[in-house]
Amino acid sequence: MGWEDGRARTVLRAIFDAAVAAADPRHVLAGYLPEKPAGRCIVVGAGKASALMAAALEEAWPDIELGGLVVTRYGHATPTRRIEIMEASHPVPDANSETAARRMLALVQGLGPGDLVLALISGGGSALLALPAAGLTLADKQAVNRGLLASGATITEMNAVRKHLSGIKGGRLAAAAAPARVVTLAISDVPGDDPAVIASGPTVPDPTTLAEARELMARYRLDTTPLAHGTETPKPGSLDHAEFRLIATPTMALQAAAEAARAHGLAPLILGDALEGESREMGTVMAGIARSTRAHGHPLAPPALLLSGGETTVTIGSGSAGRGGRNTEFLLGLAVALQGAPGIWAVAGDTDGIDGTEDAAGALVTPDTLARAREAGIDPRGLLDAHDSYRLFAAIGDLVRTGPTLTNVNDVRAILVS
């Protein structure tokens, strides 16, 4: 069976959906639970997947008295019976982010060595769990977040700064729970699955330093004044009462996508789960690999699927930016570089269902993407330069909308070469 537009679109969407399903807490969480505690079990957590993780925990442990609080993004709550769910703002924290952090610190106070704290952590937790360090206000943290988001800093760099301005991140939540046992169940959305970076590691020792945070802020020409109130975090070798378990990762999602590709007669190649860099430039690079695959059978012979994950960045200059996230910017960069090359389709999206701050997970690119955009009176290069990629894909009807998926293993990019 040959490859035509309708089939390629259907298969790419099925592959993206398979990647998301592989990170669903309802499918994976129960297999990573520790032994049931003899004492109390307090549940805390933060992230876009934390509410669904709490629901999965309640289902797995119906016979354990559970209490506690998790905070997720607005619109990401799910029904629970024993664990309270709060919602807060992402990617810039709000008052609920601070309230949730203060309440969680209070919940883990006064526990004993026979008690268990289960921390349910996923991507997005850095903004959703925002407790300003002494001497700082929520407004200070909001300003730092906005600056970092527009700077082009990687997620690892952003979280290194956030931890040193926080009263709960960088291991401080686990420190407050001692001597109770702390077991973190985490869904990774960061390159390399570094526990200290996922949601800024509220239960994990932090290897970064306050001096490094200052250097990062200076490198991106951001105001370093807030770091005058920063403090050092618990360092590796501390927090012996805390344990960390990854239950879903970008690699697991890409492996599920590869399996789905094989089922559709495609040869998959995973190029990496932690690719970083400017989104539009990544699009140019991937276009070159796709062209080589189609023309020369390198790095593999078609029909093939090129898979990658990780978190690219969009650096906003001094001018005003349009609408779009890193995935639609990647795809527009890819389309511009391909210039309508035949036999190449692509999908890219954030597995949490929200690309940046938009209402779509990502979008699709087809061989006629640019032609259809120009027929609609749109200048693709102009929108790429204006960081206005959402407008192009909305105009031609190629946004991918999933709604909140209630999980988050970062971005999945798939390029089909026939």
C-alpha positions as CSV (number, residue, x, y, z in Angstrom):
1,M,0.0,0.0,0.0
2,G,1.4,3.4,-1.0
3,W,1.5,6.5,1.1
4,E,-0.9,9.3,0.4
5,D,-1.9,12.3,2.5
6,G,-4.9,10.8,4.3
7,R,-3.1,7.7,5.3
8,A,0.0,9.6,6.4
9,R,-2.0,11.9,8.6
10,T,-3.9,9.0,10.3
11,V,-0.8,7.0,11.0
12,L,1.1,10.0,12.4
13,R,-1.7,10.8,14.8
14,A,-1.9,7.2,15.9
15,I,1.8,7.2,16.6
16,F,1.6,10.4,18.6
17,D,-1.3,9.0,20.6
18,A,0.6,5.8,21.3
19,A,3.5,7.8,22.8
20,V,1.1,9.7,25.1
21,A,-0.7,6.5,26.2
22,A,2.7,5.0,27.3
23,A,3.0,7.7,29.9
24,D,-0.5,7.4,31.3
25,P,-0.2,7.1,35.1
26,R,-3.2,4.7,35.2
27,H,-1.2,2.2,33.1
28,V,2.2,2.5,34.9
29,L,2.1,3.9,38.5
30,A,1.0,0.8,40.4
31,G,4.1,-1.1,39.3
32,Y,6.4,1.3,41.1
33,L,4.7,1.7,44.5
34,P,6.7,0.9,47.6
35,E,5.7,-1.4,50.4
36,K,2.6,-0.2,52.2
37,P,3.5,1.8,55.3
38,A,3.0,0.7,58.9
39,G,2.2,4.3,59.8
40,R,0.6,7.3,58.1
41,C,0.7,7.9,54.4
42,I,0.8,11.5,53.3
43,V,0.6,12.3,49.6
44,V,2.0,15.5,48.1
45,G,2.7,16.3,44.6
46,A,2.9,18.9,41.8
47,G,2.8,18.8,38.0
48,K,0.5,18.5,35.0
49,A,0.1,14.7,35.6
50,S,-0.1,14.9,39.4
51,A,-3.9,14.7,39.7
52,L,-4.2,11.6,37.5
53,M,-1.3,10.1,39.4
54,A,-3.2,10.7,42.6
55,A,-6.3,9.0,41.2
56,A,-4.2,6.0,40.0
57,L,-2.7,5.8,43.5
58,E,-6.1,5.7,45.1
59,E,-7.1,2.9,42.8
60,A,-4.0,0.9,43.5
61,W,-4.2,1.3,47.3
62,P,-7.9,1.1,48.2
63,D,-7.1,-0.3,51.6
64,I,-4.6,2.3,52.7
65,E,-5.7,5.5,54.5
66,L,-4.4,8.2,52.2
67,G,-4.4,12.0,52.9
68,G,-2.7,14.9,51.4
69,L,-2.6,17.4,48.6
70,V,-1.4,17.7,45.0
71,V,-1.4,20.7,42.7
72,T,-1.9,20.6,39.0
73,R,-2.5,23.1,36.2
74,Y,-5.9,24.7,35.7
75,G,-8.1,22.4,33.7
76,H,-6.0,19.3,34.6
77,A,-7.8,18.1,37.7
78,T,-9.4,14.7,37.9
79,P,-11.8,13.3,40.5
80,T,-10.3,11.8,43.7
81,R,-11.9,10.7,46.9
82,R,-9.1,10.9,49.5
83,I,-6.4,13.2,48.1
84,E,-7.2,16.8,47.7
85,I,-6.5,18.4,44.3
86,M,-5.7,22.1,43.8
87,E,-5.2,23.9,40.5
88,A,-2.7,26.7,39.9
89,S,-1.2,28.6,37.0
90,H,1.4,27.4,34.5
91,P,4.0,28.5,33.2
92,V,4.0,31.6,35.4
93,P,2.9,30.8,39.1
94,D,0.0,32.5,40.8
95,A,-1.3,32.8,44.4
96,N,-2.6,29.2,44.3
97,S,0.9,28.0,43.5
98,E,2.2,29.6,46.7
99,T,-0.8,28.4,48.8
100,A,-0.3,24.8,47.7
101,A,3.4,24.9,48.5
102,R,2.8,26.3,52.0
103,R,0.2,23.7,52.7
104,M,2.4,20.8,51.5
105,L,5.2,21.9,53.8
106,A,2.8,21.9,56.7
107,L,1.4,18.5,55.8
108,V,4.9,16.8,56.1
109,Q,5.8,18.4,59.4
110,G,5.9,16.2,62.6
111,L,6.0,12.8,60.9
112,G,7.9,9.8,62.3
113,P,10.2,7.2,60.8
114,G,7.3,4.8,60.4
115,D,5.4,7.2,58.2
116,L,5.5,7.5,54.4
117,V,5.4,10.5,52.3
118,L,4.5,9.7,48.7
119,A,5.5,12.6,46.3
120,L,3.8,12.5,42.9
121,I,5.9,14.7,40.7
122,S,5.7,15.6,37.0
123,G,6.6,18.3,34.5
124,G,5.1,21.7,35.3
125,G,5.7,21.4,39.0
126,S,8.2,24.2,39.1
127,A,5.5,26.8,38.4
128,L,2.7,25.0,40.2
129,L,4.7,24.7,43.5
130,A,6.1,28.2,44.0
131,L,7.1,29.2,47.5
132,P,9.2,32.4,47.5
133,A,12.4,32.3,49.6
134,A,12.5,34.6,52.6
135,G,12.8,38.2,51.4
136,L,11.1,37.5,48.1
137,T,7.5,37.9,47.0
138,L,5.4,35.9,44.5
139,A,5.6,39.0,42.2
140,D,9.4,38.6,42.3
141,K,9.2,34.9,41.3
142,Q,6.7,35.7,38.5
143,A,9.1,38.3,37.0
144,V,12.0,35.8,37.1
145,N,9.8,33.1,35.4
146,R,8.7,35.4,32.6
147,G,12.3,36.5,32.0
148,L,13.6,32.9,31.9
149,L,10.8,31.7,29.6
150,A,11.6,34.4,27.0
151,S,15.4,34.1,27.4
152,G,16.1,30.9,25.5
153,A,17.4,29.2,28.6
154,T,17.1,25.4,28.7
155,I,14.8,23.8,31.2
156,T,17.8,22.6,33.2
157,E,19.1,26.2,33.4
158,M,15.7,27.6,34.4
159,N,15.2,25.1,37.1
160,A,18.7,25.7,38.5
161,V,17.7,29.4,39.1
162,R,14.2,28.5,40.4
163,K,15.6,26.2,43.1
164,H,17.7,28.9,44.7
165,L,14.7,31.3,44.9
166,S,12.4,28.7,46.5
167,G,11.4,27.6,50.0
168,I,10.3,24.2,48.8
169,K,12.2,23.1,45.6
170,G,15.7,21.7,45.4
171,G,15.2,19.0,48.1
172,R,13.6,21.3,50.7
173,L,10.3,19.4,50.7
174,A,12.0,16.1,51.5
175,A,14.2,17.8,54.1
176,A,11.0,19.1,55.9
177,A,9.5,15.6,55.9
178,A,12.4,14.0,57.8
179,P,12.6,11.5,59.5
180,A,9.6,10.0,57.6
181,R,10.5,7.9,54.5
182,V,10.0,9.9,51.3
183,V,9.3,8.0,48.0
184,T,9.0,10.1,44.9
185,L,7.2,8.7,41.9
186,A,8.0,10.9,38.9
187,I,7.1,11.3,35.3
188,S,10.1,12.9,33.5
189,D,9.8,15.7,31.0
190,V,13.4,16.8,31.0
191,P,16.5,15.9,28.9
192,G,18.4,13.1,30.5
193,D,15.6,12.4,33.1
194,D,17.6,14.1,35.8
195,P,15.6,13.8,39.1
196,A,17.1,17.1,40.3
197,V,15.6,18.9,37.3
198,I,12.1,17.4,37.1
199,A,9.8,20.0,38.6
200,S,13.0,21.5,40.1
201,G,13.5,18.5,42.4
202,P,11.5,19.3,45.5
203,T,12.5,15.9,47.1
204,V,15.9,15.5,45.5
205,P,19.4,16.9,46.6
206,D,20.6,19.7,44.3
207,P,24.1,19.7,42.8
208,T,23.8,23.3,41.5
209,T,24.9,26.3,43.5
210,L,23.7,29.8,44.2
211,A,26.8,31.1,42.4
212,E,25.9,29.1,39.3
213,A,22.4,30.5,39.4
214,R,23.8,34.0,39.4
215,E,26.0,33.2,36.5
216,L,23.1,31.9,34.5
217,M,21.0,34.9,35.1
218,A,23.8,37.2,34.1
219,R,24.5,35.1,31.0
220,Y,20.9,35.7,29.8
221,R,21.1,39.3,30.8
222,L,18.4,39.0,33.4
223,D,18.1,40.9,36.6
224,T,20.1,39.1,39.3
225,T,18.7,41.2,42.2
226,P,16.3,38.5,43.4
227,L,19.2,36.1,44.0
228,A,20.4,38.4,46.7
229,H,17.8,36.6,48.8
230,G,18.7,33.1,47.3
231,T,19.9,30.3,49.6
232,E,21.8,27.1,49.1
233,T,19.9,23.9,48.6
234,P,20.4,20.5,50.2
235,K,23.4,18.9,48.4
236,P,24.1,15.3,47.2
237,G,24.8,13.0,50.2
238,S,22.0,14.5,52.2
239,L,18.3,13.4,52.3
240,D,19.2,9.7,53.0
241,H,15.5,9.1,53.9
242,A,14.4,10.0,50.4
243,E,14.1,7.6,47.4
244,F,13.3,8.5,43.7
245,R,11.5,6.3,41.2
246,L,10.9,7.2,37.5
247,I,7.6,5.7,36.3
248,A,7.5,7.2,32.8
249,T,10.1,8.9,30.6
250,P,10.5,10.4,27.1
251,T,12.4,7.2,26.1
252,M,9.5,5.0,27.1
253,A,7.1,7.2,25.0
254,L,9.4,7.1,22.0
255,Q,9.8,3.3,22.2
256,A,6.0,3.1,22.2
257,A,5.9,5.3,19.1
258,A,8.4,3.1,17.4
259,E,6.4,0.0,18.1
260,A,3.3,1.7,16.6
261,A,5.3,2.7,13.6
262,R,6.4,-0.9,13.0
263,A,2.7,-1.9,13.1
264,H,2.0,0.5,10.3
265,G,4.9,-0.8,8.1
266,L,7.4,1.9,8.9
267,A,11.0,1.4,9.9
268,P,11.5,3.6,13.0
269,L,14.7,5.4,14.1
270,I,14.9,7.1,17.4
271,L,17.4,10.0,17.0
272,G,17.4,10.9,20.7
273,D,15.1,11.7,23.6
274,A,16.9,14.8,24.8
275,L,17.4,17.0,21.8
276,E,17.7,20.7,22.6
277,G,18.3,23.9,20.7
278,E,16.3,26.6,18.9
279,S,13.1,25.2,17.6
280,R,13.3,26.6,14.1
281,E,16.9,25.5,13.7
282,M,16.0,22.0,14.8
283,G,13.4,22.0,12.1
284,T,16.1,22.8,9.5
285,V,18.3,20.0,10.8
286,M,15.5,17.5,10.7
287,A,14.5,18.5,7.2
288,G,18.0,17.7,6.1
289,I,17.9,14.2,7.7
290,A,14.4,13.6,6.1
291,R,15.7,14.6,2.6
292,S,18.7,12.3,3.0
293,T,16.4,9.4,4.0
294,R,14.2,9.9,1.0
295,A,16.9,10.5,-1.6
296,H,19.7,8.2,-0.4
297,G,18.3,5.8,2.2
298,H,20.5,7.3,4.9
299,P,20.3,7.0,7.9
300,L,17.7,4.3,7.0
301,A,15.7,3.3,4.0
302,P,12.1,4.5,3.5
303,P,9.3,4.0,4.3
304,A,10.7,5.2,7.6
305,L,9.8,7.2,10.7
306,L,12.3,9.6,12.3
307,L,11.5,10.0,16.0
308,S,12.9,12.5,18.5
309,G,12.1,14.0,21.9
310,G,13.4,16.6,24.2
311,E,12.6,20.3,24.7
312,T,13.7,22.8,22.2
313,T,13.5,26.6,22.9
314,V,12.1,29.7,21.3
315,T,14.2,32.8,22.0
316,I,12.0,35.9,21.8
317,G,13.7,39.1,20.8
318,S,12.9,42.6,21.8
319,G,10.0,42.8,19.4
320,S,6.5,41.5,20.1
321,A,5.9,37.8,19.4
322,G,2.9,36.2,17.8
323,R,1.2,33.0,19.0
324,G,2.8,29.6,19.1
325,G,4.8,27.1,21.0
326,R,8.1,25.3,20.5
327,N,6.4,22.5,18.5
328,T,4.6,24.6,16.0
329,E,7.7,26.7,15.6
330,F,9.8,23.5,15.0
331,L,7.2,22.4,12.4
332,L,7.1,25.7,10.6
333,G,10.9,25.7,10.5
334,L,10.8,22.2,9.1
335,A,8.2,23.1,6.4
336,V,10.2,26.1,5.3
337,A,13.4,24.1,5.0
338,L,11.6,21.3,3.1
339,Q,10.0,23.7,0.6
340,G,7.3,21.2,-0.3
341,A,9.5,18.2,-0.8
342,P,7.3,15.2,-1.8
343,G,6.8,12.2,0.4
344,I,7.5,13.8,3.7
345,W,5.0,14.3,6.5
346,A,5.5,15.2,10.2
347,V,3.8,15.6,13.5
348,A,5.2,17.3,16.6
349,G,3.4,18.0,19.9
350,D,3.8,18.3,23.6
351,T,2.6,15.1,25.3
352,D,0.7,17.2,27.9
353,G,-1.6,18.4,25.2
354,I,-0.5,22.1,25.4
355,D,2.2,23.6,23.2
356,G,3.4,26.6,25.2
357,T,0.3,28.4,26.3
358,E,-1.9,27.5,23.4
359,D,-4.9,25.2,23.1
360,A,-3.2,22.7,20.8
361,A,-0.6,20.0,21.5
362,G,1.1,20.8,18.2
363,A,0.4,20.4,14.5
364,L,1.0,18.4,11.3
365,V,3.2,19.2,8.3
366,T,2.4,17.9,4.8
367,P,4.1,18.3,1.5
368,D,1.6,21.1,0.6
369,T,1.7,23.0,3.9
370,L,3.4,26.0,2.4
371,A,1.3,26.0,-0.7
372,R,-1.9,26.0,1.3
373,A,-0.6,28.7,3.6
374,R,0.2,31.0,0.7
375,E,-3.3,30.3,-0.8
376,A,-4.7,31.6,2.5
377,G,-2.6,34.8,2.1
378,I,0.0,33.8,4.7
379,D,3.7,34.4,4.4
380,P,5.3,31.4,6.1
381,R,8.8,32.9,6.5
382,G,7.3,36.1,7.9
383,L,5.3,34.2,10.5
384,L,8.4,32.1,11.4
385,D,10.4,35.3,12.0
386,A,7.5,36.7,14.1
387,H,7.2,33.5,16.2
388,D,3.6,33.3,15.0
389,S,3.5,29.7,13.9
390,Y,0.2,28.9,15.6
391,R,-1.6,31.3,13.2
392,L,-0.4,29.4,10.1
393,F,-1.4,26.0,11.3
394,A,-4.7,27.3,12.6
395,A,-5.4,28.9,9.2
396,I,-4.8,25.7,7.2
397,G,-6.6,23.4,9.7
398,D,-3.6,21.4,10.8
399,L,-3.4,22.0,14.5
400,V,-3.4,18.8,16.6
401,R,-5.8,19.2,19.5
402,T,-5.9,16.5,22.2
403,G,-7.0,18.6,25.2
404,P,-5.1,18.1,28.5
405,T,-3.7,14.6,28.5
406,L,-2.9,14.6,32.2
407,T,0.6,13.3,31.6
408,N,3.8,14.9,30.5
409,V,7.0,13.3,29.0
410,N,7.9,16.4,27.0
411,D,7.7,16.7,23.2
412,V,7.4,13.9,20.6
413,R,8.4,14.7,17.0
414,A,7.8,12.2,14.2
415,I,8.7,12.6,10.5
416,L,7.3,10.1,8.1
417,V,9.4,9.6,4.9
418,S,7.8,7.5,2.2
